[in-house]
């Protein structure tokens, strides 16, 4: 992947910022320097509108506990990145904010403190920290995961371990007018998420993506993708065309027994609220070449602004430490925000079955990464989705032809 060039001035700012991030002395028992003054104010800006009220309650409680004022900046709206960049370039940026992997991290990494020496980072689940060129810059806000959301009654004792077992079960269900795996018309629910699996199964997916972008490898010549295309033919031939099937339709078909599974994530549980299920629901891996892992990623990570004074940086780090290590901080993460934590030191209990399944996969380190965060911007929606629509509409298109078309679309999206 091409790296963004850092200008001389930006590099200088980064250097100064990293000096300012060195506030904790490794020789002290607590790992901290003197506590920040009580008249200090720190600010928080993040991209999830759904937790604004809860975050404000958390900030108020922290202020009562420590005397440090915590200001939660207003709801970000749809232009979070642009809003945040404006604040940072104007040196009015928040103390703490959230960044996602990919474009946001590429753009903002020079503003972020190195958090690798924070005392709780050893509790981050394997592969879930936000890193840039090997340095930990962000603490995962939460994790989300997806795979095959399954109706256990329809599956019975059937285990999908490979293509042959997948094809046989799909044909068995199709004879009963039941889809094995139903997709929907959203570009990610139709293609982006399920296409992630063969990428994530590469020995080094970042290196593979660099070669794919450079035209040095092709999906149509890569074993995992060749096998994946066979699965896609079966899904099309036994589950039909996902065009015209909305996200709500997909959930309805699953809950009413028309689909034995849907390729979705833990977030879909909210869609099930209007139905009374009389069957158990599980989350299983997509069995490409014997895969036994689900795809898990961190939508966002908490970071600290390295442009701030040493005292404010220290206060920001203290707040994050309290959130991830104290009983009350962890309460907000799991009970108020309703997040699936990516931290091994945070216990979860009262969460829905799909979220619990994701949590267990994470704790067992049985996950595949979300690779599409570093795909070229707009690749799924602007390039690949049209190819998928063509594949599902034209039943004469083979899996091999599908891959060839995806290669062409990828190449066009890189240029």
C-alpha atoms as one frame of an Amber mdcrd trajectory, in Angstrom:
protein
   0.000   0.000   0.000   1.208   3.486  -0.673   2.093   5.481   2.425   1.212
   9.131   2.728   4.250  11.363   2.712   4.779  13.349   5.918   5.807  16.900
   5.368   8.748  18.409   7.223   6.457  20.502   9.406   4.212  17.568  10.201
   7.186  15.405  11.049   8.480  18.124  13.349   5.113  18.339  15.051   5.115
  14.590  15.499   8.550  14.640  17.076   7.528  17.326  19.546   4.278  15.516
  20.219   6.013  12.260  21.040   8.284  14.081  23.457   5.141  15.422  25.089
   3.753  11.871  25.332   6.597  10.705  27.566   4.954  11.830  30.790   5.113
   8.465  32.616   8.354   7.395  34.212   9.063   3.704  34.006  11.003   3.814
  37.269   8.095   4.860  39.484   5.988   2.278  41.313   2.739   3.625  39.866
   4.084   4.217  36.381   2.918   7.843  36.606   4.395  11.231  37.259   2.745
  13.703  39.619  -1.061  13.790  39.357  -2.512  16.509  37.113  -3.827  19.628
  38.788  -7.511  19.547  39.743  -8.334  22.651  37.688  -7.364  20.879  34.458
  -9.998  20.051  31.827  -9.695  17.219  29.347 -12.010  16.735  26.351 -13.347
  13.677  24.555 -14.579  13.408  20.966 -15.755  10.160  19.373 -17.832   8.949
  16.467 -20.667   6.941  18.036 -23.775   9.023  18.590 -25.410   6.142  20.460
 -23.209   6.504  23.555 -23.093  10.298  23.959 -25.426  10.380  26.975 -23.721
   7.469  28.684 -20.301   8.967  28.031 -21.410  12.232  29.625 -22.571  10.333
  32.721 -19.224   8.572  32.849 -17.342  11.868  32.545 -19.390  13.394  35.365
 -18.671  10.440  37.623 -14.951  10.640  36.859 -14.935  14.356  37.690 -16.636
  13.696  41.019 -14.070  11.014  41.770 -10.901  12.844  40.737 -11.704  16.536
  40.439 -10.463  16.511  36.848 -13.055  18.115  34.560 -14.011  15.992  31.578
 -15.816  17.658  28.678 -17.611  15.423  26.175 -17.824  17.239  22.876 -21.168
  17.139  21.054 -22.457  14.487  18.716 -20.137  14.266  15.686 -22.717  13.897
  12.942 -21.803  12.348   9.598 -18.521  14.208   9.034 -16.551  12.979  12.014
 -13.191  12.805  10.251 -13.479  16.252   8.640 -14.639  17.755  11.933 -11.790
  16.134  13.828  -9.145  17.148  11.258 -10.328  20.730  11.485  -9.909  20.704
  15.246  -6.475  19.081  15.097  -5.014  21.279  12.361  -6.273  24.313  14.258
  -4.554  22.999  17.406  -7.963  22.896  19.102  -8.199  19.143  19.073  -9.651
  17.074  21.909  -7.484  15.328  24.483  -8.976  11.924  23.715 -10.695  10.860
  20.510 -11.387   7.756  18.438  -9.694   6.590  15.253 -10.400   3.593  13.034
  -7.875   1.539  11.110  -7.356   2.409   7.470  -7.937   5.880   6.064  -8.425
   7.573   9.432  -5.250   6.084  10.858  -3.275   6.910   7.706  -4.339  10.543
   7.976  -4.145  11.046  11.747  -1.316   8.829  13.011   1.082  11.749  13.427
  -1.229  13.310  16.051  -1.332  10.215  18.262   0.624   9.327  21.386   2.458
   6.048  21.723   0.417   4.076  24.273   2.507   0.928  24.262   3.855   1.508
  27.784   0.478   1.939  29.462   0.193  -0.598  32.294  -2.970  -2.316  31.027
  -2.079  -2.859  27.365  -0.996  -6.435  28.090  -4.715  -7.117  28.599  -5.598
  -6.249  24.986  -6.704  -9.381  23.158  -4.332 -10.671  20.514  -4.333  -8.555
  17.360  -6.922  -6.057  18.621  -4.728  -3.015  19.354  -4.597  -0.128  16.894
  -1.048  -0.106  15.570   0.814   1.950  13.015   4.144   0.619  11.752   4.441
  -1.601  14.811   3.631   1.051  17.440   0.494   0.830  19.586  -1.388   4.106
  19.155  -4.943   3.152  20.151  -6.839   1.084  22.723  -9.781  -0.808  21.191
 -13.124   0.769  22.032 -14.943  -2.514  21.397 -14.962  -5.459  19.037 -17.541
  -6.664  16.542 -17.551  -9.947  14.722 -19.388 -11.792  11.986 -19.762 -15.159
  10.359 -22.736 -17.432   9.815 -25.576 -16.613  12.201 -27.239 -20.037  12.419
 -30.594 -21.548  13.341 -29.388 -24.491  15.415 -32.664 -26.389  14.994 -32.301
 -26.394  11.216 -28.618 -27.291  11.438 -29.170 -30.104  13.923 -26.014 -32.197
  14.120 -24.706 -30.934  10.775 -21.202 -29.506  10.894 -19.868 -27.528   7.958
 -16.161 -28.247   7.705 -15.347 -27.737   4.031 -16.824 -27.182   0.593 -18.205
 -30.697   0.175 -20.175 -30.613   3.450 -21.332 -27.074   2.653 -22.578 -27.999
  -0.819 -24.339 -31.149   0.358 -26.201 -29.364   3.160 -27.102 -26.435   0.913
 -28.679 -28.792  -1.632 -30.513 -30.703   1.110 -32.029 -27.488   2.469 -32.786
 -26.085  -0.982 -34.966 -29.120  -1.683 -37.077 -27.917   1.280 -37.126 -24.321
  -0.029 -34.731 -23.222   2.726 -31.580 -21.217   2.015 -28.392 -22.315   3.702
 -26.777 -18.868   3.663 -28.780 -15.785   2.768 -27.088 -12.523   1.827 -28.706
  -9.104   1.369 -28.448  -6.184  -1.035 -26.146  -3.934   1.008 -22.721  -3.923
  -0.689 -20.950  -5.188   2.436 -23.650  -7.693   3.407 -23.680  -9.050  -0.150
 -19.929  -9.117  -0.832 -17.573  -7.066   1.342 -17.829  -9.116   4.512 -17.808
 -12.546   2.909 -14.948 -11.591   0.554 -12.898 -10.620   3.587 -12.395 -14.273
   4.516 -10.027 -15.346   1.689  -8.026 -12.135   2.209  -7.779 -12.730   5.948
  -6.621 -16.309   5.405  -3.498 -15.181   3.535  -0.267 -15.753   5.438   0.384
 -11.983   5.363  -2.726 -10.186   4.172  -1.060  -6.785   4.167   1.700  -8.021
   1.870  -0.875  -9.748  -0.322  -2.889  -6.538  -0.622   0.205  -4.577  -1.593
   0.911  -7.099  -4.340  -2.722  -7.091  -5.472  -2.724  -3.310  -5.678   0.503
  -3.435  -7.675  -0.906  -6.028 -10.070   1.618  -8.655  -8.944  -0.991 -11.203
  -7.826  -4.577 -11.943  -8.822  -7.516 -13.251  -6.845  -8.333 -15.520  -9.769
  -4.951 -17.245  -9.332  -4.953 -17.524  -5.514  -6.126 -20.840  -3.973  -8.239
 -19.364  -1.179 -10.157 -17.179  -3.621 -10.601 -19.987  -6.145 -12.182 -22.120
  -3.414 -14.237 -19.152  -2.155 -15.744 -18.681  -5.630 -17.039 -22.257  -5.525
 -18.876 -21.469  -2.289 -20.359 -18.375  -3.894 -21.731 -20.417  -6.783 -23.475
 -22.710  -4.293 -24.911 -19.766  -2.364 -26.270 -18.239  -5.560 -27.698 -21.518
  -6.852 -29.380 -22.517  -3.564 -30.224 -19.176  -1.952 -31.042 -17.004  -4.937
 -30.276 -13.397  -5.753 -29.720 -11.120  -2.715 -30.717  -8.062  -4.736 -34.023
  -6.850  -3.353 -33.423  -8.553   0.003 -32.934  -5.788   2.556 -31.200  -6.081
   5.894 -34.638  -6.266   7.555 -35.777  -8.917   5.048 -32.686 -10.960   5.775
 -33.382 -10.951   9.512 -37.043 -11.795   8.902 -36.215 -14.734   6.630 -33.861
 -16.087   9.268 -36.282 -15.698  12.159 -39.152 -17.291  10.211 -37.133 -20.313
   9.085 -36.737 -19.419   5.409 -32.952 -19.241   5.843 -30.928 -21.620   7.986
 -28.268 -18.945   8.354 -27.437 -15.407   7.338 -23.944 -14.034   6.848 -24.077
 -11.323   9.514 -22.528 -10.033  12.713 -23.454  -9.638  16.352 -25.165  -6.321
  15.542 -28.038  -8.191  13.874 -29.359  -9.315  17.262 -31.239  -6.023  17.560
 -33.165  -6.938  14.391 -34.467 -10.071  16.098 -36.289  -8.144  18.840 -39.616
  -8.157  16.984 -39.664 -11.945  16.746 -40.073 -14.724  19.268 -37.505 -17.338
  18.391 -38.227 -20.904  19.436 -34.763 -22.078  18.430 -31.197 -21.547  19.594
 -29.005 -19.160  17.614 -25.261 -19.541  17.204 -22.424 -17.824  15.367 -20.252
 -20.127  13.281 -17.274 -19.622  10.966 -17.612 -19.557   7.203 -15.969 -22.950
   6.442 -13.653 -21.898   3.619 -10.875 -24.503   3.363 -11.672 -25.746   6.859
 -11.670 -22.300   8.451 -12.714 -22.367  12.126 -12.446 -18.641  12.876 -14.886
 -15.745  12.663 -13.954 -12.311  11.357 -13.452  -9.804  14.171 -12.351  -6.197
  14.142 -12.343  -3.006  16.128 -14.583  -0.323  14.655 -12.710   2.357  16.616
  -9.915   2.815  19.128  -9.348   5.420  21.846  -6.276   7.586  21.258  -4.553
  10.509  22.999  -3.669  13.773  21.259   0.097  14.354  21.287  -0.331  18.096
  20.630  -1.500  18.703  24.179   0.624  19.738  27.156   2.380  16.994  29.078
  -0.044  17.509  31.965  -3.128  17.140  29.751  -1.670  14.096  28.007  -1.047
  12.539  31.407  -4.623  13.285  32.445  -5.957  11.722  29.241  -3.960   8.574
  29.838  -5.186   8.447  33.429  -8.785   8.610  32.247  -8.291   5.723  29.813
  -6.546   3.668  32.490  -9.461   4.251  34.863 -11.977   3.299  32.154 -10.267
   0.009  31.309  -9.136  -1.101  34.777 -11.596   0.192  37.386 -14.860  -1.521
  38.258 -16.877   1.576  37.409 -15.077   2.199  34.132 -15.635  -1.387  33.054
 -19.278  -1.086  34.112 -19.754   1.711  31.606 -18.070  -0.266  28.819 -20.200
  -3.386  29.216 -23.433  -2.224  30.871 -23.956   1.328  29.602 -22.221   1.382
  26.214 -23.177  -2.270  25.605 -19.771  -2.887  24.008 -18.043  -6.228  23.569
 -14.695  -5.517  25.240 -11.422  -6.406  23.555  -9.699  -6.612  26.939  -8.969
  -9.853  28.749  -9.393  -8.195  32.163 -13.030  -7.189  31.556 -15.685  -9.782
  32.332 -18.992  -9.845  30.490 -22.213 -11.503  31.525 -25.471  -9.842  30.533
 -25.049  -9.640  26.769 -26.885 -11.277  23.891 -25.784 -14.715  22.603 -24.152
 -13.397  19.428 -22.098 -10.823  21.315 -21.101 -13.471  23.846 -20.015 -15.732
  20.998 -17.839 -12.965  19.550 -16.337 -12.346  22.988 -15.498 -16.033  23.379
 -13.885 -16.233  19.951 -11.774 -13.175  20.838 -10.705 -14.517  24.237  -9.753
 -17.825  22.607  -7.752 -15.891  19.966  -9.778 -17.683  17.321 -10.337 -14.789
  14.934  -9.574 -13.509  11.454  -8.891  -9.780  10.902 -11.032  -7.272   9.057
  -8.816  -6.656   6.039 -11.172  -4.296   4.168 -10.208  -1.445   6.478  -7.071
  -1.127   4.378  -8.566  -1.873   0.970  -8.392   1.096  -1.395 -11.018   3.639
  -0.411 -14.438   3.009  -1.942 -13.392  -0.366  -3.351 -16.464  -2.300  -2.210
 -19.179   0.231  -2.935 -17.700   1.836  -6.061 -16.060  -1.131  -7.779 -16.809
  -4.607  -6.473 -20.526  -4.358  -5.655 -21.501  -4.022  -9.334 -19.579  -7.195
 -10.158 -21.376  -9.068  -7.385 -24.739  -7.839  -8.648 -23.869  -9.134 -12.103
 -22.770 -12.503 -10.710 -25.972 -13.037  -8.753 -28.159 -11.897 -11.636 -26.413
 -13.954 -14.318 -26.544 -17.600 -13.266 -24.399 -18.566 -16.263 -21.393 -16.712
 -14.830 -18.951 -19.181 -13.302 -16.995 -18.629 -10.129 -13.816 -18.343 -12.180
 -15.358 -15.632 -14.350 -16.585 -13.888 -11.194 -13.017 -13.734  -9.859 -11.674
 -12.458 -13.168 -14.239  -9.649 -13.109 -13.350  -8.847  -9.496  -9.674  -8.621
 -10.504 -10.540  -6.151 -13.252 -12.691  -4.076 -10.923  -9.962  -4.055  -8.254
  -7.386  -2.891 -10.749  -9.697  -0.079 -11.864 -10.266   0.932  -8.249  -6.560
   1.200  -7.499  -5.786   3.514 -10.400
